[in-house]
Amino acid sequence: MGGYLPAAEAERAAQYAALGLDGPTGLYRDVPDSVYLKEPLHMPEPKSELEVRRILEGLAEQNVRFRTILRGAGAYDHYIPAAVSRIAAKEAFVTAYTPYQAEISQGVLQSIFEFQTMICELTGLDAANASVYDGASAAAEAVAMCKERKRTRAVIAAAAHPDVIATIQTYCFGSGTEVVLAPVKDGVTDLTGLLDDATACVYIQHPNFFGQLEDLRGFAEAAHAAGAKLIAGVNPATLGVLESPGACGADIAVGEGQPLGLPLAWGGPYLGFMAAAQPLMRRLPGRIVGETTDSRGERAFVLTMQAREQHIRREKASSNVCSNEALCALTASIYLSLMGRSGLRQVGEQSHAKAHYLAEELCQIPGVSLRYPGPFFHEFVTDLPQPRKVLSALEEQGILGGWVLGDGLLWCATEKQTKEQLDEAVSIVKEVLGK
């Protein structure tokens, strides 16, 4: 980072004098006296940099770091090439801010444009925005895009991630949009009897929260027959293998970009991506970067298709998202550029193969069985006795097991796990259930 240049004492005194103040306390003259701190805080004595480092390293050692992670449920442990963080950490990227002045922000604008292009290629749709805060807010914003005067109902798959459902419900409560949950049948979504002329959109997660593959093409046909839009919530790490949502007929594709080079990082920051078919592209919230030519006829980039209501007439806005996760989007672009088409395909193929190997080995243990019969990608649910006891035994050996779902566990495997690691986990589960 650049050097930090504090103001000298004489400079501060000149600033206070220009403001008509005697010192810093004058800045808080409107604050009630009752909330002022009258005595010093009980803080430890000052320490040297080396001493502080030792204290912080001791605190960091209290964190539990698992050598094997077999849990997904919305955040996934993929391998991130070393070059990703190295490039993204360049000062020009880290310190870049809002690119309102296009003439001095060409680098930032181009990086966003490349991100949008890659998202369009992944999803098979026509336009993408510069990202939103996370996958859940992307889903909720997509529902808001579809609402019309006579279509005010959103049908949401109950098989979607619970946090996504909750975020959509929160957005819809504020906008007066009715939310109907489509029930789960055998691990997948059942839309029977739920679509009518009041339905604005259908949200389907594919693969869903249980890891099952949904009939995205069939749902697109059903939604369009009712005059509604289909929103597909997708995991981008699967799109090197699975058919794109655009090819399946989805009108909007959204998702969490964390699998694209962003570490788990105790929950963030993450990245919400959004892409839409051409008829809906002007409804996309937030920033969109477009390509144009400058006064000399050379390639240039600008912010485009911005709804001014989002900035100056917020009461009329369909969305109040005016920012984006630019550094996270840049990181995802770097990851995709380094991996390429074949690399992303290998990630999907290996994740799929290792998850199916893990499922087959677990189900050979007496008392363990797959909860749902349909095809899955790299997550699956097993029913088994004493799931919490199983997790505790795995944690003792440095393995983070699946997410508890009632009397079962939601497991996940990615390209990072080796056969030896999977076999070790299976052996521990077998030992626990054999006692």
C-alpha positions as CSV (number, residue, x, y, z in Angstrom):
1,M,0.0,0.0,0.0
2,G,1.1,3.6,-0.4
3,G,2.7,5.5,2.5
4,Y,0.5,7.0,5.2
5,L,1.2,10.8,5.6
6,P,-0.3,12.2,8.8
7,A,-0.8,15.9,9.2
8,A,1.9,17.6,11.2
9,E,0.9,19.5,14.5
10,A,1.2,22.9,12.8
11,E,-1.0,21.7,10.0
12,R,-3.6,20.5,12.4
13,A,-3.5,23.7,14.3
14,A,-4.1,25.7,11.1
15,Q,-7.1,23.4,10.2
16,Y,-8.7,24.0,13.6
17,A,-8.1,27.8,13.4
18,A,-9.7,27.8,9.9
19,L,-12.8,26.1,11.5
20,G,-12.8,28.5,14.5
21,L,-12.0,25.7,17.0
22,D,-9.4,25.5,19.7
23,G,-8.8,21.8,19.2
24,P,-10.3,18.4,18.4
25,T,-12.9,18.5,21.3
26,G,-14.6,21.4,19.4
27,L,-15.6,18.9,16.7
28,Y,-17.8,17.2,19.2
29,R,-19.4,20.2,20.8
30,D,-22.9,19.0,19.9
31,V,-22.4,15.6,21.6
32,P,-24.1,15.5,25.1
33,D,-21.6,15.8,28.0
34,S,-23.1,12.6,29.6
35,V,-21.6,10.4,26.9
36,Y,-18.1,11.8,27.1
37,L,-15.3,9.5,28.4
38,K,-14.2,11.2,31.6
39,E,-11.3,8.8,32.4
40,P,-8.9,6.7,30.4
41,L,-9.9,3.3,29.1
42,H,-8.4,0.4,30.9
43,M,-6.0,-0.6,28.1
44,P,-2.8,-2.6,28.4
45,E,0.6,-0.9,28.3
46,P,2.0,0.0,24.9
47,K,4.0,-2.8,23.3
48,S,6.6,-3.0,20.5
49,E,5.7,-4.2,17.0
50,L,7.4,-7.6,17.8
51,E,5.4,-8.0,21.0
52,V,2.2,-7.2,19.3
53,R,3.0,-9.7,16.5
54,R,3.5,-12.4,19.1
55,I,0.2,-11.7,20.8
56,L,-1.7,-11.7,17.5
57,E,0.0,-14.9,16.3
58,G,-1.0,-16.5,19.6
59,L,-4.6,-15.5,19.0
60,A,-4.5,-16.8,15.4
61,E,-3.3,-20.2,16.7
62,Q,-6.6,-20.5,18.5
63,N,-8.4,-20.7,15.1
64,V,-9.3,-24.3,14.0
65,R,-7.9,-25.0,10.6
66,F,-9.2,-28.2,9.0
67,R,-6.8,-30.0,6.6
68,T,-9.8,-31.7,4.9
69,I,-13.1,-29.9,4.2
70,L,-16.1,-32.0,3.2
71,R,-18.7,-29.3,3.7
72,G,-20.2,-27.0,1.1
73,A,-23.7,-25.6,1.8
74,G,-23.0,-22.4,-0.1
75,A,-19.3,-21.9,0.4
76,Y,-16.8,-24.2,-1.3
77,D,-13.1,-25.1,-0.7
78,H,-11.6,-25.0,-4.2
79,Y,-7.9,-24.8,-5.1
80,I,-6.9,-21.2,-5.9
81,P,-3.7,-20.8,-8.0
82,A,-1.1,-18.6,-6.2
83,A,-1.1,-16.1,-9.0
84,V,-4.7,-15.1,-8.3
85,S,-4.1,-13.4,-4.9
86,R,-0.7,-12.1,-6.1
87,I,-2.2,-10.2,-9.1
88,A,-5.3,-9.1,-7.2
89,A,-3.2,-7.6,-4.4
90,K,-1.4,-5.1,-6.7
91,E,-1.8,-1.6,-5.3
92,A,-3.5,-0.2,-8.4
93,F,-6.3,-2.7,-8.0
94,V,-6.6,-2.6,-4.2
95,T,-6.8,1.2,-4.0
96,A,-9.0,1.8,-7.0
97,Y,-12.3,3.5,-6.3
98,T,-15.5,4.4,-8.0
99,P,-14.9,4.8,-11.8
100,Y,-17.2,7.8,-12.4
101,Q,-14.5,9.7,-14.3
102,A,-14.1,7.3,-17.2
103,E,-11.2,9.2,-18.7
104,I,-9.0,8.3,-15.7
105,S,-10.6,5.0,-14.8
106,Q,-10.0,3.0,-18.0
107,G,-8.2,0.1,-16.2
108,V,-10.9,-0.4,-13.6
109,L,-13.6,-0.1,-16.2
110,Q,-11.9,-2.6,-18.5
111,S,-11.5,-5.1,-15.6
112,I,-15.2,-4.9,-14.9
113,F,-16.1,-5.2,-18.5
114,E,-14.0,-8.4,-18.8
115,F,-15.7,-9.8,-15.7
116,Q,-19.1,-9.1,-17.2
117,T,-18.0,-10.8,-20.5
118,M,-16.9,-13.9,-18.6
119,I,-20.1,-14.1,-16.7
120,C,-22.1,-13.9,-19.9
121,E,-20.0,-16.7,-21.4
122,L,-20.5,-18.9,-18.3
123,T,-24.2,-18.3,-18.1
124,G,-25.1,-18.2,-21.8
125,L,-26.9,-14.9,-21.4
126,D,-26.6,-11.5,-23.1
127,A,-25.7,-9.0,-20.4
128,A,-24.2,-9.0,-16.9
129,N,-23.7,-6.3,-14.3
130,A,-20.6,-5.4,-12.4
131,S,-21.7,-7.7,-9.5
132,V,-23.6,-7.2,-6.3
133,Y,-22.8,-8.0,-2.7
134,D,-23.3,-11.7,-2.6
135,G,-25.3,-14.6,-4.1
136,A,-28.3,-14.1,-1.8
137,S,-28.7,-10.4,-2.7
138,A,-28.3,-11.2,-6.4
139,A,-31.2,-13.6,-6.1
140,A,-33.4,-11.1,-4.3
141,E,-32.5,-8.3,-6.8
142,A,-33.4,-10.7,-9.7
143,V,-36.9,-11.2,-8.2
144,A,-37.3,-7.5,-8.0
145,M,-36.4,-7.2,-11.7
146,C,-39.3,-9.4,-12.7
147,K,-42.1,-7.7,-10.7
148,E,-44.7,-6.0,-12.8
149,R,-47.9,-4.2,-12.1
150,K,-50.2,-7.2,-12.5
151,R,-47.6,-9.9,-11.7
152,T,-46.6,-9.5,-8.0
153,R,-46.1,-13.1,-6.9
154,A,-42.7,-14.9,-6.8
155,V,-42.5,-18.7,-6.6
156,I,-39.3,-19.7,-4.8
157,A,-38.0,-23.3,-4.7
158,A,-37.9,-24.5,-1.1
159,A,-35.0,-26.6,-2.2
160,A,-32.9,-23.4,-2.6
161,H,-30.3,-22.4,0.1
162,P,-32.2,-21.3,3.2
163,D,-30.2,-18.0,3.5
164,V,-31.1,-17.1,-0.1
165,I,-34.8,-17.8,0.6
166,A,-34.7,-15.6,3.7
167,T,-33.0,-12.8,1.8
168,I,-35.6,-12.9,-1.0
169,Q,-38.4,-12.9,1.6
170,T,-36.9,-9.8,3.3
171,Y,-36.7,-7.9,0.0
172,C,-40.2,-9.0,-1.0
173,F,-41.6,-7.9,2.3
174,G,-40.4,-4.4,1.7
175,S,-41.7,-4.3,-1.9
176,G,-45.1,-5.9,-1.2
177,T,-44.3,-9.0,-3.4
178,E,-46.0,-12.2,-2.4
179,V,-43.6,-15.2,-1.9
180,V,-44.8,-18.7,-2.4
181,L,-42.5,-21.6,-1.6
182,A,-42.6,-24.5,-4.1
183,P,-42.3,-27.8,-2.0
184,V,-39.6,-30.3,-2.2
185,K,-40.5,-33.8,-3.6
186,D,-37.8,-36.5,-3.5
187,G,-35.1,-33.8,-3.2
188,V,-36.2,-31.6,-6.1
189,T,-38.7,-28.8,-6.7
190,D,-42.4,-29.5,-7.4
191,L,-44.2,-26.6,-9.2
192,T,-47.5,-28.4,-9.6
193,G,-50.4,-26.0,-9.5
194,L,-48.3,-23.0,-8.4
195,L,-48.1,-20.9,-11.6
196,D,-50.8,-18.5,-12.7
197,D,-51.2,-15.1,-14.4
198,A,-50.1,-13.4,-11.1
199,T,-46.8,-15.1,-11.1
200,A,-43.9,-12.8,-12.0
201,C,-41.0,-15.2,-11.7
202,V,-39.8,-18.6,-10.5
203,Y,-36.5,-19.0,-8.7
204,I,-34.8,-22.4,-9.0
205,Q,-31.4,-23.3,-7.6
206,H,-29.5,-25.7,-9.8
207,P,-27.9,-27.8,-8.3
208,N,-30.1,-27.2,-5.3
209,F,-29.2,-27.0,-1.7
210,F,-29.3,-30.8,-1.3
211,G,-26.9,-31.1,-4.3
212,Q,-29.6,-32.5,-6.6
213,L,-29.9,-31.5,-10.3
214,E,-33.1,-29.8,-11.1
215,D,-35.0,-29.9,-14.4
216,L,-34.0,-26.4,-15.4
217,R,-35.2,-26.7,-19.0
218,G,-38.6,-28.1,-17.9
219,F,-39.1,-25.3,-15.4
220,A,-38.2,-22.7,-18.0
221,E,-40.9,-24.0,-20.3
222,A,-43.5,-24.1,-17.4
223,A,-42.7,-20.6,-16.3
224,H,-42.8,-19.1,-19.8
225,A,-46.1,-20.9,-20.5
226,A,-47.6,-19.0,-17.5
227,G,-46.0,-15.7,-18.7
228,A,-43.5,-15.7,-15.9
229,K,-39.7,-15.4,-15.9
230,L,-37.3,-18.1,-14.8
231,I,-34.4,-17.1,-12.5
232,A,-31.7,-19.8,-12.2
233,G,-29.5,-19.7,-9.1
234,V,-26.3,-21.5,-10.2
235,N,-22.9,-22.5,-8.8
236,P,-20.3,-21.1,-11.3
237,A,-17.9,-24.0,-10.6
238,T,-20.4,-26.4,-12.2
239,L,-20.8,-24.4,-15.4
240,G,-17.7,-25.9,-17.0
241,V,-19.6,-29.2,-17.1
242,L,-23.4,-28.5,-16.8
243,E,-25.4,-26.9,-19.6
244,S,-25.6,-23.1,-19.2
245,P,-28.8,-21.6,-17.7
246,G,-29.2,-19.5,-20.8
247,A,-29.2,-22.6,-23.0
248,C,-31.8,-24.1,-20.7
249,G,-34.1,-21.1,-21.2
250,A,-33.5,-19.1,-18.1
251,D,-34.2,-15.4,-18.3
252,I,-31.9,-14.4,-15.5
253,A,-28.9,-16.3,-13.9
254,V,-27.6,-15.4,-10.5
255,G,-25.2,-17.0,-8.0
256,E,-22.4,-16.7,-5.5
257,G,-19.0,-16.1,-7.1
258,Q,-17.0,-17.4,-4.2
259,P,-16.0,-20.6,-5.9
260,L,-14.2,-18.5,-8.6
261,G,-10.9,-17.9,-6.7
262,L,-12.2,-16.4,-3.5
263,P,-11.1,-18.1,-0.3
264,L,-13.6,-19.2,2.4
265,A,-12.2,-16.4,4.6
266,W,-14.6,-17.0,7.5
267,G,-17.5,-15.9,5.4
268,G,-16.4,-13.1,3.1
269,P,-16.2,-10.8,1.3
270,Y,-17.9,-12.7,-1.4
271,L,-19.4,-11.8,-4.8
272,G,-22.9,-11.9,-6.3
273,F,-23.1,-12.2,-10.0
274,M,-26.1,-11.4,-12.2
275,A,-26.7,-12.0,-15.9
276,A,-29.9,-11.5,-18.0
277,A,-31.3,-12.1,-21.5
278,Q,-31.4,-9.0,-23.7
279,P,-35.1,-8.0,-23.0
280,L,-34.2,-7.7,-19.3
281,M,-30.8,-6.1,-19.5
282,R,-32.0,-2.5,-18.8
283,R,-33.5,-3.8,-15.5
284,L,-30.2,-5.1,-14.2
285,P,-29.4,-3.2,-11.0
286,G,-26.1,-1.6,-10.1
287,R,-23.3,-0.7,-12.4
288,I,-22.8,-2.0,-16.0
289,V,-19.7,-1.2,-18.0
290,G,-20.0,-0.9,-21.8
291,E,-17.5,-0.7,-24.6
292,T,-17.4,2.4,-26.9
293,T,-14.9,4.5,-28.8
294,D,-13.3,7.8,-27.7
295,S,-12.9,11.0,-29.6
296,R,-9.9,9.5,-31.5
297,G,-11.9,6.4,-32.4
298,E,-10.0,4.2,-30.0
299,R,-11.5,1.5,-27.8
300,A,-12.8,2.9,-24.5
301,F,-15.0,1.9,-21.6
302,V,-17.8,3.7,-19.8
303,L,-20.5,3.2,-17.3
304,T,-23.7,2.6,-19.2
305,M,-27.5,1.9,-18.9
306,Q,-27.6,3.5,-15.5
307,A,-31.0,4.2,-14.0
308,R,-30.7,7.7,-12.5
309,E,-33.4,6.8,-10.0
310,Q,-30.9,4.5,-8.2
311,H,-28.8,7.6,-7.4
312,I,-31.0,10.7,-7.2
313,R,-34.7,9.5,-7.1
314,R,-34.4,6.5,-4.8
315,E,-38.2,6.4,-4.0
316,K,-38.8,5.6,-7.7
317,A,-35.9,3.1,-8.0
318,S,-36.4,-0.6,-8.6
319,S,-33.1,-1.2,-6.8
320,N,-31.0,0.8,-4.4
321,V,-27.8,-1.1,-5.2
322,C,-25.4,1.5,-6.6
323,S,-22.1,-0.2,-5.7
324,N,-20.4,-3.5,-6.5
325,E,-17.7,-5.9,-5.3
326,A,-15.1,-4.7,-7.8
327,L,-12.0,-6.3,-6.2
328,C,-13.8,-9.6,-5.7
329,A,-15.0,-9.5,-9.3
330,L,-11.5,-8.8,-10.5
331,T,-10.3,-11.8,-8.5
332,A,-12.9,-14.0,-10.2
333,S,-11.8,-12.7,-13.6
334,I,-8.1,-13.5,-12.8
335,Y,-9.1,-17.0,-11.6
336,L,-11.2,-17.7,-14.8
337,S,-8.4,-16.3,-17.0
338,L,-5.8,-18.6,-15.4
339,M,-8.0,-21.7,-15.3
340,G,-9.4,-21.2,-18.8
341,R,-12.2,-23.3,-20.3
342,S,-10.4,-26.6,-19.8
343,G,-9.3,-25.8,-16.3
344,L,-12.9,-25.0,-15.2
345,R,-14.1,-28.2,-16.8
346,Q,-11.5,-30.2,-14.9
347,V,-12.7,-28.6,-11.6
348,G,-16.2,-29.7,-12.3
349,E,-15.3,-33.2,-13.5
350,Q,-13.1,-33.9,-10.5
351,S,-15.6,-32.4,-8.0
352,H,-18.3,-34.6,-9.5
353,A,-16.2,-37.8,-9.6
354,K,-14.9,-37.4,-6.1
355,A,-18.3,-36.6,-4.6
356,H,-19.8,-39.8,-6.2
357,Y,-16.8,-41.8,-5.0
358,L,-17.4,-40.5,-1.4
359,A,-21.1,-41.2,-1.6
360,E,-20.6,-44.8,-2.8
361,E,-18.0,-45.5,-0.1
362,L,-20.2,-44.0,2.7
363,C,-23.3,-45.9,1.5
364,Q,-21.4,-49.2,1.9
365,I,-21.4,-48.6,5.7
366,P,-24.3,-50.3,7.4
367,G,-26.9,-47.6,8.4
368,V,-25.8,-45.1,5.9
369,S,-27.9,-44.3,2.8
370,L,-28.5,-41.6,0.2
371,R,-31.6,-39.5,1.2
372,Y,-32.6,-38.6,-2.4
373,P,-32.6,-40.9,-5.4
374,G,-31.9,-38.3,-8.2
375,P,-28.7,-37.3,-9.9
376,F,-26.4,-34.9,-7.9
377,F,-23.3,-32.9,-8.8
378,H,-20.8,-32.5,-5.9
379,E,-23.1,-32.4,-2.9
380,F,-25.3,-35.1,-1.5
381,V,-27.3,-35.9,1.6
382,T,-26.9,-39.2,3.6
383,D,-29.1,-40.4,6.4
384,L,-27.0,-42.0,9.1
385,P,-27.2,-42.6,12.9
386,Q,-25.7,-40.0,15.3
387,P,-24.6,-37.4,12.8
388,R,-23.2,-35.0,15.4
389,K,-21.1,-37.8,16.9
390,V,-19.7,-38.5,13.5
391,L,-18.8,-34.9,13.0
392,S,-17.1,-34.7,16.3
393,A,-15.0,-37.8,15.5
394,L,-14.0,-36.3,12.1
395,E,-13.1,-32.9,13.7
396,E,-10.7,-34.7,16.1
397,Q,-8.8,-35.8,13.1
398,G,-8.8,-32.4,11.4
399,I,-11.7,-33.1,9.0
400,L,-14.7,-30.8,8.6
401,G,-17.6,-33.1,7.8
402,G,-21.0,-32.4,6.3
403,W,-23.7,-30.0,7.4
404,V,-26.3,-31.4,9.7
405,L,-29.7,-31.8,8.1
406,G,-32.0,-33.5,10.6
407,D,-30.9,-37.1,11.0
408,G,-28.4,-36.7,8.1
409,L,-25.4,-34.9,6.7
410,L,-25.0,-32.7,3.6
411,W,-21.6,-33.7,2.2
412,C,-19.5,-32.0,-0.4
413,A,-16.3,-32.9,-2.4
414,T,-14.2,-30.7,-4.6
415,E,-11.1,-31.2,-6.7
416,K,-8.9,-30.5,-3.6
417,Q,-9.6,-33.7,-1.8
418,T,-7.5,-36.7,-2.5
419,K,-8.7,-40.3,-2.6
420,E,-6.6,-40.9,0.6
421,Q,-8.4,-38.1,2.4
422,L,-11.8,-39.4,1.3
423,D,-10.9,-42.9,2.4
424,E,-9.8,-41.6,5.8
425,A,-13.1,-39.8,6.4
426,V,-15.0,-43.0,5.4
427,S,-12.9,-45.0,7.8
428,I,-13.7,-42.7,10.7
429,V,-17.4,-42.8,9.9
430,K,-17.3,-46.6,9.8
431,E,-15.5,-46.8,13.1
432,V,-17.9,-44.4,14.8
433,L,-21.0,-46.3,13.5
434,G,-19.5,-49.7,14.3
435,K,-19.2,-49.0,18.0
